[in-house]
Amino acid sequence: MQWWDQERFNVRLEWGDAAVRYVAKDVECIIIVDVMSFSTCVSLAVDNGAQVYPYPWKDASAIGFANNIGARLASYDRLSDAGGFSLSPASIQKIEQGEKLVLPSPNGSAISFLARDRVAGVTVFSGCFRNLTQTAKACRNFGRILVIPCGELARWHASPGHRGTGAAAGGIIAAIGHDRCSQQAGAPRGS
């Protein structure tokens, strides 16, 4: 048994990309929680009827990816340039139904992309405060669930993003309502 082992539990939690690398084995559902920008942007876009494509790199390859799928590319930072889209939730509020958006970010997008590539057959969700109940309801019937809080990695222990992301992850886990949670998954929900 390794320090990260949570295999005997139905609901698991691990922070960041270590979750995909060490804890995602045999899960059916992964919930990415990055409340400061990525997950909130995804929730806003989906509520407006748009499609979001996570992309892990903020470089020229993102332009090619967006062009290949006929999507707009969000700005690489939280500033919306000339009315365009960015990692700022405020910039996503007016996205239109049917629009496709590539959203590059080093945390939520990168880990979503990694999960898709490394865990065969997994369904990946994006959860935050504004879609907490809907995310829990969509994931409740999966047998093995992994919740991955991520974001604000540079100063994550002290940042409000870390606390908010942990609180949202705990709220999702509590709303899912499974009783076989790992210790890691039980901690943020207060059990």
Secondary structure, 3 states (H helix, E strand, C coil): CCCCCCCCCCEEECCHHHHHHHHCCCCCEEEEECCCCHHHHHHHHHHCCCEEEEECCCCHHHHHHHHHHCCEECCCCCCCCCCCCCCCHHHHCCCCCCCEEEEECCCHHHHHHHHHHHCCCCEEEEECHHHHHHHHHHHCCCCCEEEEECCCHHHCCCCHHHHHHHHHHHHHHHHHCCCCECHHHHCCCCC
